[in-house]
Amino acid sequence: MGAQDHLSITVTQEDERAVLALDGELDMASAPQLQRAVEDPELAGKGLVVLDLHRLEFIDSTGLRIILAARKLCGERDQELAVTQGSPQVERLLSVTGMSEHLRTVASTD
């Protein structure tokens, strides 16, 4: 089973915002897929990049590292990175690791 089999990323772009909806598992196997999506030059002109974690079922330490790398890249591009609330497992990991304190959370992607 490849990374594409357990993580799907749907990118939606609006005027000043890009939403990357993650569906499945963000782990060592699938983290490079998210990294490529965030590094896409088409996102560079957006003021806000939102990682929609609503359908993310699992995240490991590599997934956390990629989210931090995305935050850093967005900062370098003069963008803001935000996340939506994820599953209880995802929210617990963000909270336990202290990452939730460093990420802006938006209510939804609507």
C-alpha positions in Angstrom: 0.0 0.0 0.0 1.5 3.3 -1.1 1.2 6.7 0.6 -1.5 7.8 -1.9 -3.6 4.8 -0.7 -3.9 6.2 2.8 -3.7 10.0 2.4 -5.7 12.1 -0.1 -5.1 15.8 -0.4 -7.6 18.0 -2.2 -6.5 21.5 -2.9 -9.1 24.3 -3.3 -8.0 27.8 -4.2 -9.9 31.0 -3.6 -8.9 34.7 -3.9 -6.5 35.0 -1.0 -6.8 31.5 0.4 -5.8 27.9 -0.4 -7.3 25.0 1.5 -5.6 21.6 1.6 -8.1 19.0 2.8 -6.3 16.0 4.2 -8.2 12.7 4.3 -6.7 9.6 5.8 -3.3 9.2 7.6 -0.4 11.6 7.8 2.7 9.6 8.7 6.2 8.9 7.5 5.0 7.3 4.3 2.6 10.1 3.3 4.3 13.2 4.8 6.3 13.9 1.5 3.0 14.1 -0.3 1.8 16.9 2.0 5.2 18.6 1.7 5.0 18.7 -2.1 1.5 20.0 -1.9 2.5 22.9 0.4 5.6 23.7 -1.7 3.5 24.0 -4.9 4.4 27.4 -6.4 0.7 28.0 -7.2 0.1 28.5 -3.4 2.8 31.1 -3.0 0.5 34.0 -3.9 -2.1 33.2 -1.3 -2.3 35.1 1.9 -3.7 32.2 3.9 -3.0 28.5 3.6 -5.4 26.3 5.6 -4.8 22.6 6.4 -8.2 21.1 6.8 -7.7 18.3 9.3 -11.4 17.4 9.7 -11.0 14.1 7.9 -7.5 13.3 9.1 -7.7 10.1 11.1 -4.1 9.7 12.2 -0.9 11.7 12.5 2.5 10.7 13.7 5.7 12.7 14.6 6.7 12.9 11.0 3.3 14.4 10.2 3.8 17.0 12.9 7.2 17.8 11.6 5.8 18.4 8.1 3.1 20.7 9.5 5.8 22.7 11.3 7.8 22.9 8.1 4.7 24.1 6.3 4.3 26.8 8.9 7.9 27.9 8.4 7.6 27.9 4.6 4.4 30.0 4.8 6.2 32.5 7.1 9.0 32.8 4.6 6.4 33.4 1.8 4.6 36.1 4.0 1.6 33.8 4.4 -0.4 32.7 7.4 -0.9 29.0 8.0 -4.0 27.8 9.8 -5.6 24.5 10.6 -9.1 23.3 11.2 -10.0 21.0 14.1 -9.2 17.4 13.5 -10.3 14.1 14.9 -9.9 13.5 18.7 -6.7 11.6 18.1 -5.2 14.4 16.0 -6.4 17.1 18.4 -4.9 15.2 21.4 -1.5 14.8 19.7 -1.4 18.5 18.7 -2.3 19.4 22.3 0.1 17.0 24.1 3.0 18.1 21.9 2.2 21.8 22.4 1.8 22.4 18.7 -1.8 23.6 19.1 -0.4 26.7 20.8 1.6 27.6 17.7 -1.0 27.0 15.1 -4.0 29.2 14.3 -7.2 27.2 14.3 -10.1 28.2 12.2 -13.6 26.9 12.8 -14.0 25.5 9.3 -13.0 26.0 5.7 -16.3 27.6 4.8 
